[in-house]
Amino acid sequence: MILALDIGSSSARATLYDDAGAPVPGGAQRVEYHARVTADGGVEHDAQRLLEAAVSCIDAVLPAARDVAAVGISTFWHGLLGFDRAGQPVTPLYMYSDTRSAGEAEALGRRLDEAAVRVRTGCPLHTSYWPAKLRWLAASPSTARPARWGSIGELLAAVWLGRAVTSISMASGTGLFDQERQGWDPEMLDAVALDERRLFPLADLDEGLTLREPWASRWAELKGAAWYPAIGDGAAGSVGSGCTDRTRVAINVGTSSAMRLVTDEPRAAPPWGLWRYRLDARRSVAGGSLSEGGNVYAWCTGTLDLGEPDAIERALIAHADTEHGLAVLPLFAGERSPGWSARARGAITGLSLATTPIDILRASLESVALRLAFIYDLLAPLTAPDHEIVASGGALVRSAAWAQMIADAIGRPLVVAREREASSRGAALLASAAAGRLGDLGAAAHQDGMRVEPDARRHQRYADLRPRQARPYPALVGDGRAPPLPRPDLPG
């Protein structure tokens, strides 16, 4: 067996798989938690709470565990956590959606050549990444001065294994990592006044460690397993949904949304609007991320009191061709791709006395679909000509109507993967491969699913909606930095 541990932004999950990526009956546990959100844009987790959730998940699945060969871990990219010299957390865990460092991101944009930074690091200068956060925290008199900076994956390793490293995958999502040299970037370290010794050592996915006491006694079933460094959940999710090369594009809609492409093509800066991280030393992951996804659905259904999920789904299907006249910018947590404006906020335009709550929900979900279509326009030139689009994530599994909107907006079929926990499965497959238990990662990862065909008439309607959707953006963002959203008549 392989144990996968997935630390997400809203829950931790432990799942047992066989060494070919099939889940073991009775071998799954999930524990939810919630970030602390502040009115000034702060989004923080208590790292100790996430550690406790992970421990609880592992405790719960061990009765089903037999002969565990390896443990794979995936965690959310970009989380920033300060450690003391003993490896204990001394700061909150600052999330990618924390936008309080917007001023520092803009200051870095004035100081540095952002295009050159993106070529080296694959990351724009934005509040999602470590450079802006580190400068913001350094200027705050109330912030502790950590001995080291890392993420939740390093905390798990320090506590359980006695030695923490930062995987190339996780480092690639910090904004401090030179992807060509595959080391920490000197210019970015200088820009944030950070010595490399205050970061953890780098490692690839082939470096397995073993449990230390007292955990080796507590988890005797895992004592002989090889524990591999935590990787970015987006990279793991791509693998878990069967997207391991340029022939398959992965879409995930969970709390937030993303579109990703795994490739071993030569490393280069992606088009503006996208990022490029790493799966490992050999393979890149290019794509775009939205801070909006299932959180938009949850906000609408809760705020508008729309009732039970089944009734909502029936209403969305019944109103599929209703002209609501609305345009929504669903930027409730700032913006990542494609405009990268941390100061952006959500807006609804076109409201009238005839507008209904289901109109607002449908327009909001359509707006996420349209933004995914914008990302697809930028990513498609990097794909193989005959590529498939594979969609996963709890939000789409729960709402076939939303999956249909995304297929209609993009204008290509979606294969909705049956696997609900793609990041967990991907972490298991990668750990199995690293442990020598899996011969062909691509073959084992490949999964079929439900095919959703686009409706040509609705695709044209969504193409016509793009200018209306883009029109409020410059007025509402207006920071002089983010470009307008792409339109059909403006390639790329």
C-alpha positions in Angstrom: 0.0 0.0 0.0 0.8 3.7 -0.4 -0.4 6.3 2.1 -1.2 9.7 0.6 -1.6 12.8 2.9 -3.1 15.9 1.3 -3.1 19.1 3.2 -5.6 21.4 1.5 -6.7 25.0 2.2 -9.9 23.8 3.9 -9.2 20.2 5.0 -6.6 17.5 5.5 -7.1 14.0 4.0 -5.3 10.7 4.5 -6.0 8.0 1.9 -4.6 4.5 1.4 -4.0 3.3 -2.1 -2.5 0.2 -3.7 0.7 0.8 -5.5 -1.1 1.3 -8.8 -3.3 4.2 -7.4 -6.5 2.3 -6.6 -8.0 3.4 -3.2 -8.2 0.9 -0.4 -11.7 0.3 1.0 -12.1 1.9 4.4 -8.7 3.7 4.1 -9.8 7.3 3.9 -10.3 10.1 6.5 -10.9 13.8 6.2 -10.7 16.6 8.8 -12.0 20.1 8.0 -10.6 23.4 9.3 -11.1 27.1 8.5 -8.7 29.9 7.8 -8.9 33.1 9.8 -10.0 35.9 7.5 -9.5 39.6 8.3 -11.2 42.7 6.8 -7.8 44.1 5.5 -7.3 41.0 3.2 -5.6 38.6 5.7 -6.0 34.9 5.3 -4.1 32.8 7.9 -4.1 29.3 9.2 -2.9 28.0 12.6 -0.1 25.6 11.5 -0.5 23.6 14.7 -4.2 23.0 13.9 -3.2 21.7 10.5 -0.6 19.4 12.0 -3.2 18.1 14.5 -5.7 17.5 11.6 -3.0 15.5 9.7 -2.2 13.4 12.7 -5.9 12.7 13.3 -6.3 11.6 9.6 -3.4 9.2 9.8 -4.5 7.7 13.1 -8.0 7.0 11.5 -6.7 5.1 8.5 -4.0 3.0 10.0 -6.4 0.1 11.0 -6.8 -0.5 7.3 -3.1 -0.3 6.5 -1.1 -3.3 5.5 2.5 -3.4 4.2 2.8 0.4 3.5 5.8 0.9 1.3 5.8 4.7 0.9 4.1 7.9 2.0 3.4 10.8 -0.4 2.4 14.3 0.7 0.8 17.1 -1.2 0.2 20.5 0.3 -1.1 23.8 -1.0 1.4 25.9 -2.9 2.7 29.3 -1.7 1.9 29.0 2.0 4.5 30.9 4.1 5.4 29.8 7.7 8.1 31.0 10.0 10.1 28.6 12.2 12.3 29.0 15.2 15.6 27.2 15.6 13.9 24.1 17.0 11.7 23.8 14.0 8.5 25.0 15.7 6.2 27.5 14.0 6.4 31.1 15.3 4.1 32.8 12.8 0.7 32.1 11.4 0.6 30.2 8.1 0.0 33.0 5.5 -2.0 31.7 2.6 -1.8 32.5 -1.2 -5.0 34.5 -0.9 -3.7 36.9 1.7 -3.5 40.2 -0.1 -2.1 42.5 2.7 1.3 42.7 0.9 -0.1 44.4 -2.2 2.0 47.5 -1.7 5.2 45.5 -1.4 4.3 43.5 -4.6 3.9 46.9 -6.4 7.2 48.1 -4.9 9.0 45.0 -6.2 7.5 45.6 -9.7 9.0 49.1 -9.7 12.4 47.9 -8.5 12.8 44.7 -10.6 12.5 43.7 -14.2 9.4 41.6 -13.8 9.7 40.0 -17.2 13.2 38.8 -16.3 12.0 37.6 -12.9 9.2 35.6 -14.6 11.7 33.9 -17.0 13.8 32.8 -14.0 11.2 32.0 -11.4 8.1 31.3 -13.4 6.2 33.6 -11.0 4.8 37.2 -11.4 5.4 39.7 -8.6 2.2 39.2 -6.7 0.9 38.8 -3.2 0.4 35.1 -3.7 4.2 34.6 -3.6 6.8 34.8 -0.8 8.8 37.9 -1.9 6.0 40.4 -1.3 4.9 38.7 1.9 8.5 38.6 3.3 9.0 42.3 2.6 5.6 43.1 4.2 6.4 41.0 7.3 9.9 42.5 7.6 8.3 46.0 7.8 5.8 44.9 10.5 7.1 45.6 14.0 4.7 43.0 15.5 6.0 40.1 13.4 8.3 37.5 14.9 11.8 37.2 13.4 11.9 33.5 12.4 15.1 31.6 12.1 13.8 29.9 8.9 11.0 30.2 6.4 9.1 27.3 4.9 5.7 25.8 4.5 3.4 23.3 6.2 5.2 20.4 4.5 8.5 21.3 6.2 6.7 21.4 9.6 5.3 17.9 9.1 8.7 16.6 8.1 10.5 18.4 11.0 8.0 16.9 13.6 7.6 13.4 12.2 10.9 12.8 10.4 13.4 15.0 12.3 14.7 16.5 9.1 12.9 19.0 6.8 13.7 19.8 3.2 11.8 21.9 0.6 11.0 19.9 -2.5 11.8 21.5 -5.9 8.1 21.4 -6.5 7.2 23.5 -3.5 10.2 25.8 -4.0 9.1 26.5 -7.5 5.9 28.1 -6.2 7.6 30.5 -3.8 8.8 33.2 -6.3 12.3 32.8 -4.9 13.4 29.8 -7.0 15.5 29.9 -10.2 14.0 27.2 -12.4 16.9 27.1 -14.8 19.6 26.8 -12.2 17.2 24.8 -9.9 18.3 26.7 -6.8 17.3 29.7 -4.8 17.5 32.9 -6.9 20.2 35.4 -5.7 18.4 38.5 -7.0 15.1 37.7 -5.4 16.9 36.8 -2.1 18.6 40.1 -2.2 15.3 41.9 -2.9 13.8 40.5 0.3 17.1 40.7 2.3 17.0 37.0 3.0 20.0 34.7 3.5 19.7 31.3 1.8 20.6 29.7 5.1 17.2 30.9 6.4 15.5 28.6 3.9 15.4 24.8 4.1 17.7 22.6 1.9 16.3 21.7 -1.5 15.5 18.1 -2.6 13.8 16.3 -5.4 11.1 13.6 -5.0 13.5 10.7 -4.8 14.7 11.4 -1.3 12.9 9.2 1.1 13.1 9.5 5.0 11.8 7.4 7.8 9.8 8.1 10.9 11.4 9.1 14.2 10.2 8.4 17.7 7.7 8.7 19.2 5.9 8.6 15.9 7.5 5.3 14.8 6.0 3.6 17.8 2.6 5.4 17.4 2.4 4.6 13.7 4.1 1.2 13.6 2.4 0.3 10.3 4.4 3.2 8.7 7.7 2.6 10.5 9.3 1.0 7.5 7.8 3.2 4.8 9.8 5.8 2.8 8.4 9.3 3.4 8.9 11.6 0.4 9.0 15.4 0.5 5.7 17.4 0.1 4.9 18.5 -3.4 2.5 21.2 -4.7 -1.1 20.1 -4.6 -1.6 21.3 -8.2 1.2 19.1 -9.5 -0.1 16.2 -7.6 -3.7 16.9 -8.8 -2.5 16.9 -12.4 -0.9 13.5 -12.0 -3.9 12.2 -10.0 -6.3 13.1 -12.8 -4.1 11.4 -15.4 -2.6 14.6 -16.9 1.1 13.8 -17.0 2.1 15.2 -20.4 1.1 17.7 -23.1 -1.7 15.5 -24.4 -4.0 16.2 -21.4 -4.9 19.6 -19.7 -6.1 19.4 -16.1 -8.8 21.7 -14.8 -9.5 21.6 -11.0 -12.4 23.4 -9.4 -12.3 23.1 -5.6 -12.3 26.1 -3.3 -10.4 27.9 -5.9 -9.8 26.9 -9.6 -6.8 26.2 -11.8 -5.9 24.9 -15.3 -2.5 23.2 -15.6 -0.3 21.4 -18.2 2.6 19.0 -17.3 5.4 19.2 -19.8 9.1 18.2 -20.0 9.6 20.8 -22.8 12.5 23.2 -22.2 11.8 25.6 -19.4 10.7 29.1 -20.5 8.5 31.9 -19.2 4.9 31.2 -19.9 2.7 33.9 -21.6 1.8 36.8 -19.4 -1.2 35.8 -17.2 0.1 32.3 -16.6 2.8 30.8 -14.2 5.3 27.9 -14.5 6.1 25.8 -11.5 7.7 22.3 -11.2 6.5 18.8 -10.7 10.1 17.7 -10.1 13.5 18.5 -11.5 12.6 17.2 -14.9 9.0 18.3 -15.5 7.3 21.7 -15.4 3.7 22.5 -14.6 2.4 25.6 -16.6 -1.0 27.1 -16.1 -3.1 29.7 -14.5 -4.9 29.9 -11.1 -8.0 31.7 -10.0 -8.7 32.6 -6.4 -12.3 31.9 -7.2 -14.1 28.6 -7.6 -16.2 26.7 -5.1 -15.9 29.6 -2.8 -18.1 31.7 -5.2 -20.7 28.9 -5.3 -20.7 28.8 -1.5 -20.9 32.5 -1.1 -23.8 32.8 -3.5 -25.8 29.9 -2.1 -25.3 31.0 1.5 -25.8 34.7 1.0 -28.8 34.3 -1.3 -30.3 31.5 0.7 -30.9 29.3 -2.3 -31.9 26.1 -0.6 -30.8 22.5 -1.0 -28.1 21.5 -3.5 -30.4 19.3 -5.6 -32.9 22.1 -6.0 -30.2 24.5 -6.9 -28.9 22.1 -9.6 -32.3 21.7 -11.1 -32.8 25.5 -11.2 -29.4 26.0 -12.9 -30.3 23.4 -15.6 -33.7 24.9 -16.1 -32.3 28.4 -16.5 -29.4 27.4 -18.8 -30.6 29.6 -21.7 -32.0 32.5 -19.6 -30.7 35.9 -20.6 -30.0 37.4 -17.2 -28.1 40.5 -18.4 -25.5 40.3 -15.7 -21.7 40.6 -15.7 -19.9 39.4 -12.6 -16.3 39.8 -11.6 -15.9 37.0 -9.0 -12.7 38.4 -7.5 -13.8 38.1 -3.8 -10.3 37.2 -2.8 -8.3 39.4 -5.1 -7.0 38.2 -8.5 -4.4 35.8 -9.7 -4.6 34.8 -13.3 -4.8 36.4 -15.8 -4.5 40.0 -14.6 -2.7 39.4 -11.3 -4.2 42.4 -9.4 -4.2 41.8 -5.7 -6.3 44.9 -5.2 -9.2 43.7 -7.4 -12.5 43.0 -5.7 -15.7 41.4 -6.8 -18.6 43.2 -8.6 -22.0 42.5 -10.1 -23.3 44.8 -12.8 -26.5 44.8 -14.8 -28.9 44.2 -11.8 -32.5 45.0 -12.3 -35.8 44.5 -10.5 -36.3 41.4 -12.6 -33.0 39.8 -11.4 -33.5 36.6 -9.4 -31.2 34.9 -6.9 -30.6 32.0 -9.4 -29.7 34.6 -12.1 -26.9 35.9 -9.8 -25.7 32.4 -9.0 -25.7 31.4 -12.7 -23.9 34.6 -13.8 -21.3 34.1 -11.1 -20.6 30.5 -12.1 -20.5 31.5 -15.7 -18.0 34.2 -14.8 -15.6 31.5 -13.4 -16.2 29.5 -16.5 -15.3 32.4 -18.7 -12.1 33.2 -16.7 -11.1 29.5 -17.2 -11.7 30.0 -20.9 -9.4 33.1 -20.8 -6.7 30.9 -19.3 -7.2 28.2 -21.8 -6.7 30.7 -24.6 -3.2 31.4 -23.2 -2.3 27.8 -22.4 -3.6 26.0 -25.5 -0.5 26.9 -27.7 1.7 24.9 -25.3 -0.4 21.7 -25.6 -0.3 18.8 -28.0 -2.6 19.4 -31.0 -5.0 16.5 -30.1 -5.1 17.2 -26.4 -8.0 16.3 -24.0 -9.2 18.5 -21.1 -9.7 16.6 -17.9 -11.8 18.2 -15.1 -11.7 17.3 -11.5 -12.6 18.7 -8.1 -15.5 18.4 -5.7 -17.3 21.5 -7.1 -17.7 20.0 -10.5 -18.5 16.5 -9.2 -21.4 18.1 -7.3 -22.6 20.2 -10.2 -23.0 18.8 -13.7 -24.5 22.2 -14.7 -21.3 24.0 -13.8 -19.2 21.4 -15.7 -21.4 22.1 -18.7 -20.9 25.8 -18.5 -17.1 25.3 -18.5 -17.3 23.0 -21.6 -19.5 25.6 -23.3 -17.3 28.5 -22.4 -14.1 26.8 -23.6 -15.8 25.2 -26.6 -14.1 21.8 -26.2 -15.3 18.5 -24.5 -14.5 17.9 -20.9 -13.7 14.6 -19.4 -14.9 14.9 -15.8 -12.7 12.5 -13.8 -14.4 10.1 -11.4 -11.6 10.6 -8.9 -12.7 13.2 -6.3 -9.4 13.5 -4.6 -6.9 13.9 -7.5 -4.2 15.5 -5.3 -4.2 12.6 -2.9 -4.1 10.0 -5.8 -1.3 12.0 -7.5 0.8 12.1 -4.3 0.3 8.3 -3.9 1.3 7.6 -7.5 4.4 9.8 -7.3 5.5 8.2 -4.0 4.9 4.7 -5.5 7.0 5.6 -8.5 9.8 7.1 -6.3 9.8 3.9 -4.2 10.2 1.8 -7.4 6.7 0.2 -7.1 5.3 1.7 -10.3 6.8 1.2 -13.7 4.8 3.6 -15.9 3.5 6.7 -14.2 1.5 7.9 -17.2 -0.3 4.6 -17.8 -1.2 4.2 -14.1 -2.4 7.8 -13.8 -4.6 7.7 -16.8 -8.3 7.6 -16.0 -11.5 7.8 -18.0 -14.5 9.8 -16.9 -17.8 11.3 -17.9 -17.6 13.2 -21.2 -19.3 16.6 -21.4 -19.8 17.9 -24.9 -20.0 21.6 -25.5 -23.1 23.1 -26.9 -22.2 25.1 -30.1 -25.0 27.7 -29.6 -24.1 28.4 -26.0 -20.4 28.6 -26.8 -21.2 31.4 -29.3 -23.3 33.1 -26.6 -20.4 32.9 -24.2 -18.0 34.3 -26.8 -20.5 37.2 -27.3 -20.5 37.7 -23.5 -16.8 38.1 -23.2 -16.7 41.8 -24.0 -19.5 42.5 -21.5 -17.6 40.4 -18.9 -14.3 42.3 -19.6 -15.8 45.8 -19.7 -16.0 46.5 -15.9 -12.5 45.2 -15.2 -10.3 48.2 -16.0 -12.6 50.6 -14.2 -12.8 48.4 -11.1 -9.2 47.3 -11.0 -7.6 50.6 -12.2 -4.2 50.0 -10.7 -2.3 50.7 -13.9 -0.6 47.3 -13.7 -3.1 44.6 -14.6 -3.9 44.3 -18.3 -7.5 43.9 -19.5 -8.9 40.4 -19.7 -8.4 38.8 -23.1 -11.2 39.0 -25.7 -11.8 36.8 -28.7 -10.6 39.6 -31.0 -7.4 40.1 -29.1 -5.3 36.9 -29.5 -3.4 35.8 -26.4 
